[in-house]
Amino acid sequence: MIASAELGLLGGDLPTPVSERAPVLANRALSDRYRSLRLRSAMIAQRARAGQFVMVAPDARPGTVLPRPMAIYTRDAERGVVEIVYGVVGDGTRSLAAVAEGEHVVVTGPLGHGFTIADETRHVLLIGRGVGTCAMTSVAQDLAGTPVRVSAVLSGRDPTAVLGEDVLRGCGAELLLVTDAEGTSPVSALRERLHRVFDDDPPQQILTSGSERLTRLAVQLAARWRASAQVSIEAHMACGLGYCHGCAAGGGDGTLEAPLVCRDGPVFGIGGEPARRS
């Protein structure tokens, strides 16, 4: 995990979240591990900024299931629809996977600080692996139809683990897909490939999520291209609001608590002075 000393706080005001029972519009399998959950929540769809997250739990399920933090994959403010892509890995997400269309989930959000795109930026590079990519797809949504060029590296163990391709292609992003199965994802090879592709026209901002190795790569690329870099960090959390203090991004320094992923993140600056929020 990136040490807390390496993280820059982006600052700015936290959003005012809402909590509601949201009707489920669809909850379908994307692969043997990943699922897409679409729910109706007009307030969250309208308020959410790219990179923010929600806390989600099944409504009225037997037993105690804590809410799970989920990145907002897409949001449609006009239709009031929020989409989440999640991996089924434990009791909580298995319970969520059992929620049927027409039932409800309890959702709280939007939460945390999202990504910041500077006014002067003309080219953004997204680097994501697996479900971590889902923290960045709404960046491409926001930049679609603007002069800002979006390039993206999507990484996964195999093609079924590469997420976000449909949304990013639909937003006009230039994609580079790499997988372990095809032998195209090792960081050393990817680094050289990105040098060849972007050295003559580098991005001004690099955004990443889903892999510590790729986060280190983003920092190296940012230094080479004199770009700024931001990372979205995943963490286990119980509240998503900063009350439980269970999602510290590292161990602190013995006197001060490390930044909390939910309250101070999930997006942080890395590798230099981050862009400040207005």
C-alpha positions as CSV (number, residue, x, y, z in Angstrom):
1,M,0.0,0.0,0.0
2,I,1.2,3.5,-0.8
3,A,2.5,5.1,2.5
4,S,0.5,7.9,3.9
5,A,3.5,10.2,3.7
6,E,3.3,9.8,-0.1
7,L,-0.3,11.0,-0.4
8,G,-1.3,14.6,-1.0
9,L,-4.6,15.8,0.3
10,L,-6.6,17.4,-2.5
11,G,-8.7,19.5,0.0
12,G,-12.1,21.1,-0.7
13,D,-15.5,20.6,0.9
14,L,-17.0,17.1,1.3
15,P,-20.3,16.5,-0.4
16,T,-23.5,16.3,1.6
17,P,-24.6,12.7,1.2
18,V,-28.1,11.3,1.2
19,S,-29.2,7.9,2.4
20,E,-32.2,6.1,0.9
21,R,-33.8,2.8,-0.1
22,A,-33.1,2.7,-3.8
23,P,-34.9,0.5,-6.2
24,V,-32.8,-1.9,-8.2
25,L,-33.2,-1.6,-11.9
26,A,-30.8,-4.5,-12.8
27,N,-28.3,-6.7,-11.1
28,R,-26.6,-8.8,-13.7
29,A,-23.4,-10.9,-14.2
30,L,-20.7,-9.5,-16.3
31,S,-18.4,-12.5,-15.8
32,D,-18.0,-15.3,-13.3
33,R,-16.7,-12.7,-10.7
34,Y,-18.1,-9.3,-11.6
35,R,-21.6,-7.9,-11.6
36,S,-23.3,-4.7,-12.7
37,L,-25.8,-3.1,-10.2
38,R,-28.0,-0.3,-11.6
39,L,-30.2,1.5,-9.2
40,R,-32.4,4.6,-9.2
41,S,-31.2,7.4,-7.0
42,A,-31.8,10.8,-8.5
43,M,-30.0,12.8,-5.8
44,I,-26.8,10.8,-6.0
45,A,-26.8,10.7,-9.8
46,Q,-27.1,14.5,-9.8
47,R,-24.6,15.3,-7.1
48,A,-21.9,12.7,-7.7
49,R,-18.5,13.8,-9.0
50,A,-16.1,11.6,-10.8
51,G,-14.2,9.3,-8.4
52,Q,-16.6,9.6,-5.5
53,F,-18.2,6.5,-4.0
54,V,-21.3,5.2,-2.2
55,M,-22.0,2.7,0.6
56,V,-24.4,0.0,-0.4
57,A,-26.1,-2.8,1.5
58,P,-29.0,-5.1,0.7
59,D,-32.3,-4.1,2.2
60,A,-34.1,-6.4,4.6
61,R,-31.8,-9.4,4.3
62,P,-31.5,-12.0,7.1
63,G,-28.5,-11.5,9.3
64,T,-26.3,-8.5,9.7
65,V,-24.6,-7.2,6.5
66,L,-22.4,-4.1,6.8
67,P,-22.6,-1.7,3.9
68,R,-19.8,-2.0,1.3
69,P,-18.0,0.9,-0.3
70,M,-18.5,0.9,-4.1
71,A,-17.1,3.2,-6.7
72,I,-19.7,4.9,-8.9
73,Y,-19.1,3.3,-12.4
74,T,-21.5,5.6,-14.3
75,R,-24.2,8.0,-13.4
76,D,-27.0,9.5,-15.5
77,A,-28.3,12.7,-13.9
78,E,-31.2,13.1,-16.4
79,R,-32.6,9.6,-15.7
80,G,-31.5,9.5,-12.1
81,V,-29.6,6.2,-12.5
82,V,-26.4,5.1,-10.8
83,E,-24.4,2.1,-11.9
84,I,-21.9,0.1,-9.8
85,V,-19.7,-2.7,-10.9
86,Y,-18.5,-5.0,-8.1
87,G,-16.7,-8.2,-7.5
88,V,-18.3,-11.0,-5.6
89,V,-15.7,-12.0,-3.0
90,G,-17.3,-12.4,0.4
91,D,-20.6,-12.7,2.3
92,G,-21.5,-9.1,1.9
93,T,-21.1,-9.0,-1.9
94,R,-22.7,-12.5,-2.2
95,S,-25.7,-11.1,-0.4
96,L,-25.7,-8.0,-2.7
97,A,-25.6,-10.3,-5.7
98,A,-28.8,-12.0,-4.6
99,V,-30.8,-8.8,-4.7
100,A,-33.3,-9.0,-7.6
101,E,-34.6,-6.4,-10.0
102,G,-37.5,-4.5,-8.2
103,E,-36.0,-5.0,-4.8
104,H,-34.2,-2.3,-2.9
105,V,-30.7,-1.6,-1.5
106,V,-29.8,1.0,1.1
107,V,-27.4,3.4,-0.5
108,T,-25.5,6.4,1.0
109,G,-23.6,8.9,-1.0
110,P,-22.0,10.6,-2.8
111,L,-19.0,10.2,-0.5
112,G,-15.4,11.3,-0.4
113,H,-13.2,13.5,-2.7
114,G,-13.2,12.6,-6.4
115,F,-10.7,13.4,-9.1
116,T,-9.7,16.9,-10.1
117,I,-9.1,17.8,-13.7
118,A,-7.2,21.1,-14.0
119,D,-8.5,23.8,-16.3
120,E,-5.3,23.7,-18.4
121,T,-5.3,19.9,-18.9
122,R,-5.6,18.8,-22.5
123,H,-4.7,15.1,-22.2
124,V,-5.5,12.7,-19.4
125,L,-4.1,9.2,-19.0
126,L,-6.1,6.6,-17.0
127,I,-4.3,3.5,-15.7
128,G,-6.5,0.9,-14.0
129,R,-6.5,-2.7,-13.1
130,G,-9.6,-4.9,-12.5
131,V,-12.4,-3.4,-10.5
132,G,-10.2,-0.5,-9.7
133,T,-10.8,0.9,-13.2
134,C,-14.4,1.5,-12.1
135,A,-13.3,4.5,-10.0
136,M,-12.2,6.3,-13.2
137,T,-14.9,5.6,-15.8
138,S,-17.0,8.6,-14.8
139,V,-13.9,10.8,-15.5
140,A,-14.2,9.8,-19.2
141,Q,-18.0,10.4,-19.0
142,D,-17.4,14.0,-17.9
143,L,-14.7,14.7,-20.5
144,A,-16.7,13.1,-23.4
145,G,-17.4,15.8,-26.0
146,T,-14.8,18.2,-24.6
147,P,-11.4,19.2,-26.1
148,V,-9.7,17.0,-23.4
149,R,-8.1,13.8,-24.9
150,V,-8.6,10.7,-22.8
151,S,-6.2,7.7,-23.1
152,A,-6.6,4.6,-20.9
153,V,-4.7,1.5,-19.9
154,L,-7.0,-1.3,-18.8
155,S,-5.2,-4.2,-17.1
156,G,-6.5,-7.5,-15.8
157,R,-5.6,-11.2,-15.2
158,D,-7.4,-12.1,-18.4
159,P,-9.9,-10.5,-20.8
160,T,-12.9,-11.2,-18.4
161,A,-11.1,-9.2,-15.7
162,V,-10.6,-6.1,-17.8
163,L,-13.4,-3.7,-16.9
164,G,-14.6,-0.4,-18.3
165,E,-13.9,-1.0,-22.0
166,D,-17.5,-0.4,-23.0
167,V,-17.9,2.9,-21.2
168,L,-14.6,4.2,-22.2
169,R,-15.0,3.4,-25.9
170,G,-18.4,5.0,-25.8
171,C,-16.8,8.2,-24.4
172,G,-14.3,8.3,-27.2
173,A,-11.2,7.3,-25.1
174,E,-8.2,5.7,-26.7
175,L,-7.6,2.3,-25.1
176,L,-4.7,0.0,-24.5
177,L,-5.8,-3.4,-23.1
178,V,-3.2,-5.6,-21.3
179,T,-3.6,-8.9,-19.5
180,D,-1.5,-11.4,-17.5
181,A,-2.8,-14.2,-19.6
182,E,-1.5,-12.6,-22.8
183,G,1.8,-11.6,-21.2
184,T,1.3,-7.9,-22.0
185,S,0.7,-6.6,-18.4
186,P,4.2,-6.7,-16.8
187,V,5.1,-3.2,-15.6
188,S,8.5,-3.1,-17.3
189,A,7.0,-3.9,-20.7
190,L,4.1,-1.6,-20.2
191,R,6.4,1.3,-19.1
192,E,8.4,1.0,-22.3
193,R,5.3,0.8,-24.4
194,L,3.9,3.9,-22.8
195,H,7.2,5.8,-23.4
196,R,7.0,4.9,-27.1
197,V,3.3,6.0,-27.4
198,F,3.3,9.2,-25.3
199,D,6.8,10.6,-25.1
200,D,6.1,13.0,-28.0
201,D,2.7,14.0,-26.8
202,P,2.5,13.3,-23.0
203,P,-0.6,13.7,-20.8
204,Q,-0.7,16.5,-18.3
205,Q,-2.5,14.4,-15.7
206,I,-2.3,10.7,-14.9
207,L,-5.1,9.0,-12.8
208,T,-4.8,5.5,-11.5
209,S,-6.5,2.9,-9.3
210,G,-6.5,-0.8,-8.6
211,S,-2.8,-1.8,-8.3
212,E,0.1,-0.6,-6.2
213,R,2.5,-1.6,-9.0
214,L,0.6,0.6,-11.5
215,T,0.5,3.4,-8.9
216,R,4.3,3.3,-8.8
217,L,4.3,3.3,-12.6
218,A,2.0,6.4,-12.6
219,V,4.4,8.3,-10.3
220,Q,7.4,7.4,-12.6
221,L,5.6,8.5,-15.7
222,A,4.4,11.7,-14.1
223,A,8.1,12.5,-13.2
224,R,9.2,11.7,-16.8
225,W,6.5,13.8,-18.4
226,R,6.3,16.5,-15.7
227,A,2.6,15.6,-15.2
228,S,0.6,15.5,-12.0
229,A,-0.8,12.2,-10.7
230,Q,-3.8,11.2,-8.6
231,V,-4.7,7.8,-7.2
232,S,-8.0,6.3,-6.0
233,I,-7.4,4.0,-3.0
234,E,-9.6,1.1,-2.1
235,A,-10.1,0.3,1.6
236,H,-12.4,-1.7,3.9
237,M,-14.7,0.6,5.8
238,A,-17.8,0.4,8.0
239,C,-19.3,3.8,7.7
240,G,-17.8,5.7,4.8
241,L,-18.2,9.0,6.7
242,G,-15.1,9.0,9.0
243,Y,-16.8,8.0,12.2
244,C,-15.3,4.6,12.6
245,H,-11.7,5.5,11.7
246,G,-11.3,2.1,10.2
247,C,-9.9,3.0,6.8
248,A,-6.6,4.8,7.6
249,A,-4.3,5.0,4.6
250,G,-1.3,3.7,6.4
251,G,-0.1,3.7,10.1
252,G,0.4,7.4,10.7
253,D,3.6,8.7,12.4
254,G,2.8,8.0,16.0
255,T,1.4,11.4,16.7
256,L,-1.0,12.1,13.9
257,E,-3.5,9.6,12.3
258,A,-2.9,8.7,8.7
259,P,-5.4,10.2,6.3
260,L,-8.8,8.3,6.2
261,V,-9.7,7.0,2.8
262,C,-13.4,7.8,3.2
263,R,-13.0,11.3,4.5
264,D,-9.7,12.5,3.0
265,G,-9.9,10.4,-0.2
266,P,-10.5,8.1,-1.8
267,V,-8.6,10.2,-4.3
268,F,-5.2,11.6,-3.3
269,G,-2.4,13.3,-5.1
270,I,0.8,11.4,-5.5
271,G,4.4,12.0,-6.7
272,G,4.3,15.8,-6.2
273,E,2.2,18.7,-5.4
274,P,-1.4,17.8,-6.3
275,A,-3.9,20.1,-8.0
276,R,-5.8,22.0,-5.4
277,R,-9.6,22.1,-5.2
278,S,-11.4,25.3,-5.7
